[in-house]
């Protein structure tokens, strides 16, 4: 690995907080990162990190080297941007997204993105498993909801409410609940208990939301499965507004007790590694998301209220 590559690994180890985290980000083993840093220390003749069993911190020499490495990396990237301004390399943009957002919102936008950047190959991985959002060499991840503390950069480009709704066929058979308290007497469809979305929220005091644990005899880890079950009248469901807006407009689903639904939004983020090392393929995708979701409230809010 050349010295520029070594500096990239060193900076990632600092910003991710350790060799293991840096290895996951860069698809390297922790031992490979450790050996690379040790080789740098031998060449420079100084220690860059204080190491202990549980922690790893920069030495004064490491802090100075980190600042200089950032300047060097930025200089190289600025030079490359000047040469390749207005174009992307023939590369692959790897995107991770929750399946429902990818299918209902990203997929319709892909033709426009491809027309803008026809040489850029796309790899879309649809996942909802917890863990490092950028594992497996992902460039950017679309995440709905609050994020755990992380060294990753989170760019909010829109947001969504969650809507409690049911099919007319279900309501005709079982009756229409007048408020959240009536849900206990109904068949509710839900995400598996380990998923944050399994906790439903309704309007509490003022504009605050009140959390509810929902008992359900049918649970799944996929929002699309919940939507299909709700459409055929199996039960009441709570799904993201961007996912159900078409069904609400078409009358396939009906929003229940709208005056008692939570008005709070979950943010929707594009998550990536670092502003300082933002490559061109990620940059153009972030700009495209901002251009495609410019409204606050989002477009699906206006459509569902018309």
C-alpha positions in Angstrom: 0.0 0.0 0.0 1.4 3.5 -0.9 1.7 6.3 1.6 -1.5 7.9 0.6 -3.3 4.7 1.2 -1.6 4.3 4.6 -2.8 7.8 5.5 -6.3 6.9 4.6 -6.2 3.9 6.8 -4.7 5.8 9.7 -7.3 8.6 9.5 -10.1 6.0 9.4 -8.7 4.3 12.5 -8.7 7.7 14.3 -12.2 8.7 13.2 -13.8 5.2 13.7 -12.2 4.9 17.1 -10.1 1.8 16.6 -8.6 -0.8 14.3 -11.6 -3.1 14.3 -14.0 -0.4 13.3 -11.6 0.9 10.7 -11.2 -2.6 9.3 -15.0 -3.0 8.9 -15.2 0.3 7.1 -12.3 -0.6 4.7 -13.0 -4.3 4.3 -9.7 -5.1 6.1 -9.0 -7.3 9.0 -8.1 -5.6 12.3 -4.7 -7.2 12.3 -4.0 -5.8 8.8 -4.9 -2.3 10.0 -2.7 -2.8 13.2 0.3 -4.0 11.1 -0.1 -1.1 8.7 -0.1 1.5 11.5 2.9 -0.3 13.2 4.8 -0.1 9.9 4.1 3.7 9.7 5.3 4.1 13.3 8.5 2.3 12.5 9.1 4.4 9.4 8.4 7.7 11.3 10.2 6.6 14.4 7.4 7.7 16.7 4.3 6.2 18.4 1.1 7.4 16.8 -1.3 5.7 19.3 -1.3 5.0 23.1 -2.6 1.5 23.3 -4.3 -0.2 26.2 -6.5 -3.3 26.6 -9.7 -1.2 26.3 -8.8 2.1 24.8 -6.7 3.7 22.1 -5.8 7.4 22.0 -3.5 9.5 19.8 -0.1 10.5 21.1 0.9 14.2 20.6 2.9 13.0 17.6 -0.2 11.1 16.4 -2.3 14.2 16.7 0.1 16.2 14.7 0.3 13.5 12.0 -3.5 13.2 11.9 -3.8 17.0 11.2 -1.2 16.8 8.5 -2.7 13.6 7.0 -6.1 15.3 6.7 -4.5 18.3 4.8 -2.7 15.9 2.5 -5.7 13.8 1.7 -7.9 16.9 1.1 -5.2 18.3 -1.2 -5.2 15.1 -3.3 -9.0 15.0 -3.4 -9.3 18.6 -4.4 -6.8 18.0 -7.2 -8.8 15.0 -8.5 -12.0 16.9 -8.3 -10.5 19.7 -10.4 -9.6 17.1 -13.1 -12.8 15.1 -13.0 -15.2 18.0 -12.3 -18.6 17.4 -13.9 -18.2 13.7 -14.3 -18.0 10.5 -12.3 -15.5 7.7 -12.8 -16.7 4.4 -14.3 -17.2 3.0 -10.8 -19.9 1.3 -8.7 -22.1 3.1 -6.2 -23.2 0.7 -3.4 -26.4 1.7 -1.7 -28.0 0.1 1.3 -31.7 0.8 2.0 -34.6 -0.5 3.9 -36.7 -2.5 1.4 -39.9 -0.5 1.5 -38.2 2.9 0.9 -36.1 1.4 -1.9 -39.1 -0.1 -3.7 -41.6 2.8 -3.2 -39.3 5.9 -3.4 -35.9 5.1 -4.8 -36.9 2.8 -7.6 -39.0 5.4 -9.4 -36.0 7.8 -9.3 -33.4 5.5 -10.7 -34.2 6.2 -14.4 -33.6 10.0 -13.8 -30.4 9.2 -12.0 -29.2 6.9 -14.7 -29.8 9.5 -17.3 -27.6 11.9 -15.4 -24.8 9.4 -14.7 -25.0 6.6 -17.3 -21.4 5.4 -16.6 -22.1 4.9 -12.9 -22.9 1.3 -12.0 -25.4 0.8 -9.2 -25.5 -1.9 -6.5 -28.6 -1.8 -4.3 -28.7 -4.0 -1.2 -32.0 -4.1 0.6 -31.5 -4.8 4.3 -33.0 -4.0 7.7 -30.7 -5.9 9.9 -29.0 -3.9 12.8 -25.3 -3.2 12.8 -22.9 -1.1 10.9 -24.9 0.4 8.1 -21.9 0.5 5.8 -20.7 -3.0 6.4 -19.7 -4.9 3.2 -18.3 -1.9 1.4 -21.4 0.2 1.2 -20.9 3.8 0.1 -24.1 5.2 1.5 -27.1 3.8 3.4 -30.7 5.1 3.5 -31.9 4.9 7.1 -35.4 5.7 8.5 -35.6 6.7 12.1 -33.2 7.8 14.8 -29.5 6.7 14.6 -27.3 5.3 17.3 -24.2 7.3 18.1 -21.6 6.7 15.4 -18.6 8.2 13.6 -20.7 8.1 10.4 -22.1 11.2 8.8 -25.9 11.4 8.7 -27.5 13.8 6.2 -31.3 14.2 6.7 -33.0 14.7 3.3 -36.6 14.1 4.3 -38.8 12.6 6.9 -42.0 10.5 7.4 -44.9 10.1 9.7 -46.3 6.6 10.6 -50.0 6.0 9.8 -52.3 3.5 11.5 -54.7 2.2 8.9 -56.8 -0.7 7.7 -58.7 -1.9 4.7 -62.4 -1.1 4.2 -63.1 -4.9 4.2 -61.6 -5.3 7.6 -63.5 -2.3 9.1 -66.8 -3.6 7.5 -66.3 -7.0 9.3 -64.8 -5.9 12.6 -65.9 -2.3 13.0 -63.9 0.9 13.1 -61.9 1.7 16.3 -62.7 5.2 17.6 -59.3 5.7 19.2 -56.0 4.0 20.2 -57.6 2.4 23.3 -59.9 0.3 21.0 -56.9 -1.4 19.3 -56.8 -4.0 22.1 -60.1 -5.4 20.7 -58.8 -5.7 17.2 -56.4 -7.8 15.1 -53.2 -5.7 14.7 -50.4 -6.6 12.3 -46.9 -5.7 13.5 -43.2 -5.9 13.1 -41.3 -8.4 15.2 -40.7 -7.1 18.8 -37.0 -6.5 18.3 -37.6 -3.9 15.7 -38.1 -0.2 16.8 -41.1 0.1 14.5 -43.0 -2.5 16.6 -43.7 0.2 19.2 -46.7 2.3 17.9 -47.0 6.0 18.7 -50.2 8.1 18.9 -50.9 11.6 19.9 -50.3 12.4 23.6 -50.5 15.6 25.5 -49.9 18.6 23.3 -47.9 17.7 20.3 -45.9 15.0 22.1 -46.3 11.3 21.1 -47.4 8.5 23.4 -45.8 5.1 22.9 -47.9 1.9 22.8 -47.0 -1.7 23.0 -49.3 -3.6 20.6 -50.3 -7.3 21.0 -50.4 -9.1 17.7 -50.9 -12.7 16.6 -49.2 -11.9 13.3 -45.7 -10.4 13.2 -43.0 -10.1 10.5 -39.7 -8.3 9.8 -40.9 -6.9 6.4 -43.1 -3.9 5.9 -44.2 -5.1 2.5 -45.7 -8.2 4.0 -47.6 -6.2 6.5 -49.0 -4.0 3.8 -50.1 -7.0 1.7 -51.9 -8.5 4.7 -53.6 -5.2 5.5 -54.7 -4.8 1.9 -56.6 -8.1 2.0 -58.3 -7.2 5.3 -56.4 -9.4 7.8 -55.9 -6.6 10.3 -54.9 -3.1 11.3 -51.4 -1.9 10.5 -49.0 0.9 11.2 -46.6 1.8 8.4 -44.6 4.7 7.1 -46.6 7.3 5.2 -44.3 7.1 2.2 -45.2 3.4 2.0 -49.0 3.6 2.2 -49.8 7.0 0.6 -50.8 5.3 -2.7 -53.2 3.0 -0.9 -54.7 5.8 1.2 -55.3 7.9 -2.0 -56.8 4.9 -3.8 -59.0 4.0 -0.9 -57.5 0.5 -0.4 -56.6 1.6 3.1 -58.3 4.0 5.5 -56.4 6.1 8.1 -57.9 5.5 11.5 -58.8 8.2 14.1 -56.7 10.8 12.3 -57.1 13.4 15.0 -55.3 11.0 17.5 -52.5 9.9 15.2 -49.0 11.1 16.1 -47.8 14.1 14.1 -44.1 13.5 14.8 -41.8 12.5 12.0 -39.0 10.0 11.8 -36.0 11.5 9.9 -34.8 9.8 6.8 -31.0 9.9 6.5 -28.4 9.3 3.9 -25.5 7.9 5.9 -21.9 7.9 4.7 -18.3 7.7 5.9 -16.9 11.2 6.1 -17.4 14.7 4.7 -13.6 15.0 4.4 -13.3 11.9 2.2 -16.5 12.3 0.1 -15.9 10.7 -3.2 -17.6 11.9 -6.4 -20.0 9.0 -6.7 -21.4 9.6 -3.2 -21.4 13.4 -3.7 -23.6 13.2 -6.8 -26.0 10.8 -5.2 -26.5 13.0 -2.1 -27.1 16.0 -4.4 -29.6 14.0 -6.3 -31.5 13.0 -3.1 -31.7 16.7 -2.1 -33.0 17.6 -5.5 -35.5 14.8 -5.5 -36.9 15.4 -2.0 -36.9 19.2 -1.7 -40.1 19.8 0.1 -40.9 20.1 3.8 -43.4 18.6 4.4 -42.5 15.9 1.9 -44.6 15.5 -1.3 -46.4 12.3 0.0 -47.8 14.4 2.9 -49.5 16.8 0.5 -50.8 13.9 -1.6 -52.3 12.0 1.3 -54.1 15.1 2.6 -55.7 16.1 -0.7 
